[in-house]
Amino acid sequence: MDLINLIRLLISNWKYLVFLPVATAIAIAYATKDEVRTYTTASKIYTGLASGYDIETHAAGNFNYKLSQVIFDNAINLIKADKMAEEVSLQLLAQHLSMKEENPFILKNENYKEVQSIFTPETLSQVVHKGNEAETYRNLTKFRHSSVKNEITDLLQSSHPYYSLKSIKGYSVKRLQGSDLVSFEFSSSDPGIAQNTLIFLAKAFNQVYNNLKKQQAEQVVAYFGKQVDSTYHALKGAERRLLNLKVDNQILVLEDHVKLMEFKRDDLLNLKESYEIELSAKEAQLKALEAGGGENIKIKPSSELLDIKNKLAEDNARLSLIQITNQSDDKEVKLLEKRIAKSKEQLESSISENLSQKSGNTVDAEVIALTMSEVEALRSKIAVTKRILADFWNDYASVTEMELEIKMIERNIFIAQENYIHLLTDYQKAKTKLKNLTVSHSISMVDIPFYPINPDPSMRKLIIVAGFMGMFIFIASVIIGAYFMDSSITTINKAQQLTGAEVVGGLPQMDKIEKGVDMVQIKEKLSRQIEADIRQKQTLVKTKPMLLALVSLREQEGKTTIGYEVGKQLAEYNKILLVRNGNSTLEPKKIVSKNLEPWYYQKTKSLHQSKDFDKFLENPYIQNEYDYVILELGAILNFEYPIQLLAKAHHSFLIIDVHRSWSNADTKAIEKIKQLESVQFDILLNNINLFEIEKLIGEIPKQRSKFRATVKSILQLKLKSKKFWVKNSQ
């Protein structure tokens, strides 16, 4: 469908395109006649959440874009929360209920009367305190939380235009271009409510946000305070254990004590080694003395000699212990020295007596006694040194264990100190943060909400126009959709597409006459066009008469009408025989003129065998008398005659009514006709509309205004045509 046909289609349905949109616009105008006008006000607040000055750094806070975005998202979501809307609603209620008299700058007069009847008289007497907005607000809050369901909760959950959560949350909030500013906007049918809603919203946000941040900061401060106390007590306990351990073991510096122990160990080992070396020398000396005296020097042991040696060993051991351990008992030392000297004399006397009994002895008894006493003394010293070393190793092991315990305690003290310092630092930071929230983060209002004097522009006219245009587009879409979804043939192109044959003409729809259009002239033009097509095809026919077959797929498609019009045009210059189906026999009856004679036939069995037509066409009278024989056959889908009859015609015309729908049966019938190779047929359409007639005969002859002619030329893209400019300049 081209643009012109689209416009023609819409024009043909102009009543629907005009009356329905107009009716829609009128209905919308009537429905919105009592439109409630709204008033809008706006405000801006400075939050300081991202770059505000604070006491933590004594300078502008370090900017972190992601953190700033999260903070503002939290703040905006908090503003949009039901809790915030509830606070604002209760503030508005408290303000309006506590008013002593009407004040249009706070609440319209009609709304003032309405708000006094929101609650029952009992509830009003319980919560309202005239002239005291703060007291009324506290009473409303207390009453709201007194039970799960009450008059205030019902009001908040209702659809009230001023006090419901739904209406209060109608405000819009957004951050301004990455700054610390947040803008609010709110609309209401009452300008005073619009202004005060934003004022209460800013106050509620400031209070709720600061309380929330303070509560979090106080919890953090309390946590770090407990941790600091716990770590402090743990540190003091570890220090007390270390002190007690050092006091009990008389240790000032553990490292010095360990060094003294090591020095003592080295001294004992060196002393023991020197005693052992000296003992080896003395024993060697004693053996040398005994070896030099031969058999005579060997001293036989006796009980007396053993007693002396044991006594000498005990005294030497005691003296060595006193000397090694640096004991300062001089009396005991002198006593021991006397006893040792006496034991030496006894030993010398015993040895001398033993040697005097042997002949040939040349060894001095005094030397042997001295050497023997020295050997015994060294043995005692070595024994004492070993006992002291054994005690020392036990003490050394105890000191080592104590050293490990002290280091473990010192390590615990170090860890406790580090934890204490870190926790104390965090504790101080948390306290500073809490103080900072109290001092620095106070939200301030930059732009105070103004009292809106003029209402918002009404959308009523736009809605009416939109309703009109929407209905117009809807109706136009329905018309165009119905056109494309229509299963009827309607157009020439569709007929050619369905049949696969060419449309060579047709007749207009005579029962639908358009103003200013000469339908008789159009019908005459179409008839002559069909006549011209037939005469052109006659040039290819060598025999006389030319047999033209008129056939249709169904009944009532217009074969008789078209056959009469075609015959009438051909009869002006030729003799025509019009053969029709009728109730009479094949006897001729004149009904029109001398050149157009009708013949009637009946549907008989012989007709189905095509014998009657063969005899009829072979009649010499027919062949000599008539130039054209127009044969009107019945409907193909009714199976009234064999389709082979079409093969006898020189040319066939398939008559189709454009108003009927097309089906698969029609398609199959066309395929059967095409299977006959000798059958050539064209399409003649009946009841063609004026728009399609232009495709056959050109522009329809009718009286057009200059404006319509110009518009049509523009739509047909004839602006570059010279004739267009000449014609429109006249």
Secondary structure, 3 states (H helix, E strand, C coil): CCHHHHHHHHHHCHHHHHHHHHHHHHHHHHHCCCCCCCEEEEEEEECCCCCCEECCCCEECCCCHHHHHHHHHHHHHHHCCHHHHHHHHHHHHHHHHCCCCCCCCCCCHHHHHHHCCCCCHHHHHHHCCCCCHHHHHHHHHHHHCCCCCCHHHHHHCCCCCCCCHHHHCCCEEEECCCCCEEEEEEEECCHHHHHHHHHHHHHHHHHHHHHHHHHHHHHHHHHHHHHHHHHHHHHHHHHHHHHHHHHHCCCCCHHHHHHHHHHHHHHHHHHHHHHHHHHHHHHHHHHHHHHHHHHHCCCCCCHHHHHHHHHHHHHHHHHHHHHHCCCCCHHHHHHHHHHHHHHHHHHHHHHHHHHHCCCCCCCCHHHHHHHHHHHHHHHHHHHHHHHHHHHHHHHHHHHHHHHHHHHHHHHHHHHHHHHHHHHHHHHHHHHHHHHHHHHCCCCEEEECCCCCCCCCCCCHHHHHHHHHHHHHHHHHHHHHHHHHHCCECCCHHHHHHHHCCCEEEEEECCCCCCCCECHHHHHHHHHHHHHHHHHHHHCCCCCCCEEEEEEECCCCCCHHHHHHHHHHHHCCCCCEEEEEECCCCCCECCCCECCEEEEEECCCHHHHCCHHHHHHHCCHHHHHHCCEEEEEEEEHHHCCCCHHHHHHCCEEEEEEECCCECCHHHHHHHHHHHHCCCCCEEEEEEEECHHHHHHHHCCCCECCCHHHHHHHHHHCCCCCCHHHHHHHHC
